[in-house]
C-alpha cells in the first residue's frame, strides 16, 4: 500500500411511502455519498503534507404525490433535487 493513498467512503439511501388516504399517496427519498480521499504522488514521498486530499460529495432527493380522482383518472406531481 502506498502512503497517503487512502479513501473513506460513506453512502446512504432511503425511501418512505405514506398512504394518506385511499386516493392519495406520498413518497419521498434520497441518495447521498461522501468520499474523502488522498492521492499518492511519488515526487512528494518525503513531503507527505503536500500530497493532495480530495472531498467528493453528492446528494439527490425526490418526492411524489399521487392522487387518484376516479377509477379512470389520476395525476402525479413530483419534485427532484440534485
Short mmCIF file of the C-alpha atoms (twelve columns), coordinates in Angstrom:
data_MODEL
# 
_entry.id   MODEL 
# 
loop_
_atom_site.group_PDB 
_atom_site.id 
_atom_site.type_symbol 
_atom_site.label_atom_id 
_atom_site.label_alt_id 
_atom_site.label_comp_id 
_atom_site.label_asym_id 
_atom_site.label_seq_id 
_atom_site.Cartn_x 
_atom_site.Cartn_y 
_atom_site.Cartn_z 
_atom_site.pdbx_PDB_model_num 
ATOM 1  C CA . UNK A 1  0.000   0.000  0.000   1 
ATOM 2  C CA . UNK A 2  1.285   3.444  -0.881  1 
ATOM 3  C CA . UNK A 3  1.416   6.148  1.818   1 
ATOM 4  C CA . UNK A 4  -1.362  8.775  1.742   1 
ATOM 5  C CA . UNK A 5  -3.284  6.720  -0.801  1 
ATOM 6  C CA . UNK A 6  -6.392  6.389  1.352   1 
ATOM 7  C CA . UNK A 7  -10.143 6.635  0.997   1 
ATOM 8  C CA . UNK A 8  -13.083 6.971  3.399   1 
ATOM 9  C CA . UNK A 9  -16.461 6.461  1.728   1 
ATOM 10 C CA . UNK A 10 -19.976 6.828  3.165   1 
ATOM 11 C CA . UNK A 11 -23.084 6.128  1.064   1 
ATOM 12 C CA . UNK A 12 -26.686 6.470  2.275   1 
ATOM 13 C CA . UNK A 13 -30.031 5.719  0.653   1 
ATOM 14 C CA . UNK A 14 -33.582 5.890  1.972   1 
ATOM 15 C CA . UNK A 15 -37.193 5.803  0.792   1 
ATOM 16 C CA . UNK A 16 -40.504 6.435  2.560   1 
ATOM 17 C CA . UNK A 17 -44.081 5.945  1.411   1 
ATOM 18 C CA . UNK A 18 -47.192 7.168  3.163   1 
ATOM 19 C CA . UNK A 19 -50.733 6.382  2.048   1 
ATOM 20 C CA . UNK A 20 -52.535 9.485  3.282   1 
ATOM 21 C CA . UNK A 21 -55.939 8.172  2.191   1 
ATOM 22 C CA . UNK A 22 -57.412 5.637  -0.242  1 
ATOM 23 C CA . UNK A 23 -56.757 8.107  -3.063  1 
ATOM 24 C CA . UNK A 24 -53.568 9.944  -2.035  1 
ATOM 25 C CA . UNK A 25 -50.048 8.541  -1.698  1 
ATOM 26 C CA . UNK A 26 -46.906 10.494 -0.787  1 
ATOM 27 C CA . UNK A 27 -43.403 9.172  -1.489  1 
ATOM 28 C CA . UNK A 28 -40.026 10.687 -0.593  1 
ATOM 29 C CA . UNK A 29 -36.446 9.562  -0.613  1 
ATOM 30 C CA . UNK A 30 -32.846 10.403 -1.162  1 
ATOM 31 C CA . UNK A 31 -29.364 9.195  -2.000  1 
ATOM 32 C CA . UNK A 32 -26.093 10.703 -0.848  1 
ATOM 33 C CA . UNK A 33 -22.409 9.900  -0.742  1 
ATOM 34 C CA . UNK A 34 -19.197 11.370 0.609   1 
ATOM 35 C CA . UNK A 35 -15.705 10.274 -0.414  1 
ATOM 36 C CA . UNK A 36 -12.700 11.771 1.391   1 
ATOM 37 C CA . UNK A 37 -9.560  10.507 -0.301  1 
ATOM 38 C CA . UNK A 38 -5.869  11.183 -0.566  1 
ATOM 39 C CA . UNK A 39 -3.668  10.834 -3.616  1 
ATOM 40 C CA . UNK A 40 -0.154  9.405  -3.634  1 
ATOM 41 C CA . UNK A 41 2.385   11.384 -5.671  1 
ATOM 42 C CA . UNK A 42 5.834   9.845  -5.738  1 
ATOM 43 C CA . UNK A 43 7.614   13.214 -6.108  1 
ATOM 44 C CA . UNK A 44 6.183   14.184 -2.681  1 
ATOM 45 C CA . UNK A 45 7.262   10.956 -0.955  1 
ATOM 46 C CA . UNK A 46 9.371   12.790 1.656   1 
ATOM 47 C CA . UNK A 47 6.935   15.712 1.981   1 
ATOM 48 C CA . UNK A 48 3.560   13.998 2.561   1 
ATOM 49 C CA . UNK A 49 1.797   17.155 3.768   1 
ATOM 50 C CA . UNK A 50 1.812   18.363 0.149   1 
ATOM 51 C CA . UNK A 51 0.122   15.294 -1.257  1 
ATOM 52 C CA . UNK A 52 -3.370  16.320 -2.388  1 
ATOM 53 C CA . UNK A 53 -6.544  15.454 -0.489  1 
ATOM 54 C CA . UNK A 54 -9.942  15.418 -2.194  1 
ATOM 55 C CA . UNK A 55 -13.526 15.557 -0.963  1 
ATOM 56 C CA . UNK A 56 -16.281 14.402 -3.337  1 
ATOM 57 C CA . UNK A 57 -19.903 14.766 -2.222  1 
ATOM 58 C CA . UNK A 58 -23.207 14.146 -3.971  1 
ATOM 59 C CA . UNK A 59 -26.834 14.126 -2.923  1 
ATOM 60 C CA . UNK A 60 -30.197 13.719 -4.574  1 
ATOM 61 C CA . UNK A 61 -33.727 13.927 -3.156  1 
ATOM 62 C CA . UNK A 62 -37.168 13.222 -4.600  1 
ATOM 63 C CA . UNK A 63 -40.817 13.438 -3.608  1 
ATOM 64 C CA . UNK A 64 -44.033 12.488 -5.414  1 
ATOM 65 C CA . UNK A 65 -47.711 12.958 -4.709  1 
ATOM 66 C CA . UNK A 66 -50.104 10.575 -6.471  1 
ATOM 67 C CA . UNK A 67 -53.811 11.470 -6.366  1 
ATOM 68 C CA . UNK A 68 -56.484 9.195  -7.839  1 
ATOM 69 C CA . UNK A 69 -59.537 11.251 -8.832  1 
ATOM 70 C CA . UNK A 70 -61.682 8.372  -10.097 1 
ATOM 71 C CA . UNK A 71 -61.279 4.843  -11.456 1 
ATOM 72 C CA . UNK A 72 -60.336 6.401  -14.821 1 
ATOM 73 C CA . UNK A 73 -58.258 9.463  -13.927 1 
ATOM 74 C CA . UNK A 74 -55.353 10.443 -11.701 1 
ATOM 75 C CA . UNK A 75 -52.413 12.842 -11.556 1 
ATOM 76 C CA . UNK A 76 -48.910 12.674 -10.146 1 
ATOM 77 C CA . UNK A 77 -46.774 15.630 -9.051  1 
ATOM 78 C CA . UNK A 78 -43.063 15.145 -8.493  1 
ATOM 79 C CA . UNK A 79 -40.116 17.189 -7.274  1 
ATOM 80 C CA . UNK A 80 -36.425 16.328 -7.602  1 
ATOM 81 C CA . UNK A 81 -33.300 17.970 -6.229  1 
ATOM 82 C CA . UNK A 82 -29.825 17.080 -7.481  1 
# 
